[in-house]
Amino acid sequence: MAANDFDQVDTYTIKADFDYLADIPSKNDNGTVNAIIEIPAGSNEKWEVSKNDSSIINWEFKNGQPRIVQYLGYPGNYGTIPSTALPKSLGGDGDPLDILVLGAALERGSVVPVRVIGGLKMLDGGEQDDKLIAVPVVEQSPFKDVESIEVLQKNYPGVVEIAQTWFANYKGIDGGIEVEGVMTSKEASNVLEQAIKHYKP
């Protein structure tokens, strides 16, 4: 998606001419999953699709200041999967699923077809807050042929451990984050299907 598809509203907002969470399907006909990129790989700025107007991606504010992660930049492209919602009764937080897309930085606001290969089982402040892990399916990606988290661990040693370490520490020593383990591709697919099933536009 080209940068000129978006209007720059102000320093802290990107607005699209469509609804990220309602107009975009979670899955495509070829089985790939759509990931909305909120935070490009390497960035420390915490952006997210607005819960009030999901045609907007906002730079999050906390205590009147834009949120900056006080740690290394994101180890992949971070975002969300549209048309998904996992209720707390199934281990979610009621929001669209979070996703980490491995590889080079992608444009904020872009919608990228990816393959979900696994995930991280996490707690944030004692509440379940799992993150799915995916790879782009474009030719330029070194991960394009990775089909599962097991293949990723075998062919690209250390990548999963980097993601685990990052998420365990990006909110600080007492940030309340606990990484409980790694999700297989089958487990991640089950989480995704449940989140698609429970989504209500």
C-alpha positions in Angstrom: 0.0 0.0 0.0 1.4 3.3 -1.0 2.1 6.1 1.4 -0.2 8.4 -0.6 -3.2 6.2 0.3 -3.2 8.0 3.6 -3.9 11.5 4.8 -1.6 13.0 7.4 -4.1 14.4 9.9 -1.5 15.6 12.4 1.9 14.5 13.8 0.3 11.7 15.8 -2.4 10.2 13.5 -2.7 8.4 10.2 -6.1 8.2 8.6 -7.2 5.8 5.9 -10.3 6.0 3.7 -11.5 2.6 5.0 -12.2 0.9 8.3 -9.3 -1.2 9.4 -11.3 -3.5 11.7 -14.5 -3.9 9.7 -13.7 -3.5 6.0 -10.6 -5.8 5.9 -11.1 -9.6 6.2 -9.0 -11.5 8.6 -8.1 -14.1 6.0 -7.7 -14.2 2.2 -9.0 -16.8 -0.2 -5.5 -18.2 -0.6 -5.3 -18.9 3.2 -3.0 -16.0 4.1 -3.9 -13.7 7.0 -4.1 -9.9 6.8 -1.9 -8.1 9.3 -2.4 -4.4 9.9 1.0 -2.9 10.7 0.8 -0.4 13.6 4.5 -0.4 14.6 7.3 -1.0 12.0 10.2 -3.2 13.1 12.9 -1.2 14.9 10.5 1.5 16.0 10.1 2.6 19.7 6.8 4.5 19.1 3.7 2.8 20.4 0.9 3.2 17.8 -2.4 1.4 17.5 -5.7 1.3 15.6 -8.1 3.6 17.4 -10.8 1.9 19.3 -13.1 4.9 18.7 -12.5 5.2 14.9 -10.9 2.2 13.3 -10.0 4.2 10.1 -7.4 5.9 12.3 -4.0 4.7 13.6 -3.0 6.8 16.6 0.2 7.3 18.5 -0.8 6.2 21.9 -0.7 8.7 24.8 -0.1 8.0 28.5 -0.1 10.7 31.1 -0.3 13.3 28.4 2.8 12.1 26.5 3.2 10.0 23.4 4.3 6.5 24.4 7.9 5.5 23.7 9.1 2.0 24.5 12.1 2.5 26.8 13.9 -0.5 25.4 15.3 -1.8 22.1 13.0 -1.2 19.1 10.4 -3.8 18.2 12.0 -7.0 17.0 9.5 -7.3 14.2 6.5 -5.5 12.7 3.8 -5.3 15.3 0.2 -5.0 14.6 -3.3 -6.5 14.7 -5.4 -8.9 12.7 -8.7 -7.3 11.5 -12.1 -8.9 12.1 -10.9 -10.9 15.1 -11.8 -10.7 18.8 -10.9 -13.3 21.4 -13.1 -13.1 24.6 -11.6 -13.4 28.1 -13.3 -16.7 28.5 -11.0 -18.1 25.8 -7.8 -16.5 27.1 -8.1 -13.2 25.1 -8.7 -9.6 26.1 -11.7 -8.9 23.8 -9.6 -6.9 21.4 -8.3 -7.9 17.9 -5.5 -10.4 18.0 -1.9 -9.0 18.3 0.6 -10.2 15.7 4.4 -9.9 15.2 5.4 -10.1 11.6 9.1 -11.0 11.2 11.4 -9.3 8.8 12.4 -5.9 7.5 10.4 -2.8 8.5 7.0 -2.4 6.8 5.1 0.8 6.4 2.8 1.8 9.3 -0.8 1.5 8.2 -0.1 -1.1 5.5 -2.1 -4.3 5.3 0.2 -7.2 4.7 -0.7 -10.8 3.7 1.2 -13.2 6.1 1.4 -16.8 7.2 0.8 -17.4 10.9 3.5 -19.9 12.1 3.1 -19.8 15.9 3.0 -17.5 18.8 4.0 -16.6 22.3 1.9 -17.5 25.3 2.0 -14.4 27.6 0.6 -12.8 30.7 0.4 -9.0 31.1 -0.5 -7.9 34.6 -1.8 -11.4 35.2 -4.1 -11.4 32.2 -3.7 -13.5 29.1 -2.1 -11.5 26.3 -0.9 -13.9 23.6 1.0 -12.7 20.5 0.8 -14.6 17.2 4.0 -14.8 15.1 3.8 -14.6 11.3 6.0 -14.3 8.3 5.4 -12.3 5.1 4.7 -14.3 2.0 6.4 -11.8 -0.4 9.4 -12.9 -2.4 11.8 -10.5 -0.8 11.3 -12.0 2.7 13.9 -14.5 3.8 11.2 -16.1 5.9 8.7 -16.6 3.0 9.0 -20.4 3.0 8.8 -20.9 6.8 5.7 -22.9 7.5 5.9 -23.4 11.3 7.6 -22.2 14.5 9.6 -25.4 14.5 11.0 -24.7 11.1 11.8 -21.1 12.2 13.7 -22.4 15.2 15.7 -24.9 13.1 16.6 -22.7 10.2 16.8 -19.3 12.0 18.2 -20.1 15.5 17.6 -17.4 18.1 14.8 -15.5 16.5 12.1 -16.9 18.8 14.3 -16.4 21.8 14.9 -12.7 20.8 11.1 -12.2 20.6 10.6 -13.9 24.0 13.4 -11.8 25.6 12.0 -8.6 24.1 8.4 -9.0 25.2 9.5 -10.1 28.6 11.5 -6.9 29.2 10.1 -4.1 27.0 7.9 -2.7 29.8 10.8 -2.8 32.3 12.0 -5.0 35.1 8.7 -4.7 37.0 6.5 -4.4 33.9 4.2 -7.3 34.8 5.0 -9.3 31.6 5.5 -13.0 31.8 6.2 -15.2 28.7 4.9 -18.6 29.5 6.0 -20.4 26.4 5.9 -20.8 22.6 2.7 -21.7 20.7 2.9 -24.2 17.8 1.5 -23.4 14.4 -1.5 -25.6 15.2 -2.2 -23.8 18.5 -1.9 -20.4 16.9 -4.3 -21.5 14.1 -6.8 -22.6 16.7 -6.5 -19.2 18.5 -7.0 -17.4 15.2 -10.1 -19.5 14.2 -11.7 -18.8 17.6 -11.0 -15.1 17.3 -12.6 -15.0 13.9 -15.6 -16.9 15.1 -16.2 -14.6 18.0 -15.7 -11.3 16.1 -18.9 -9.1 16.0 -18.7 -6.1 13.6 
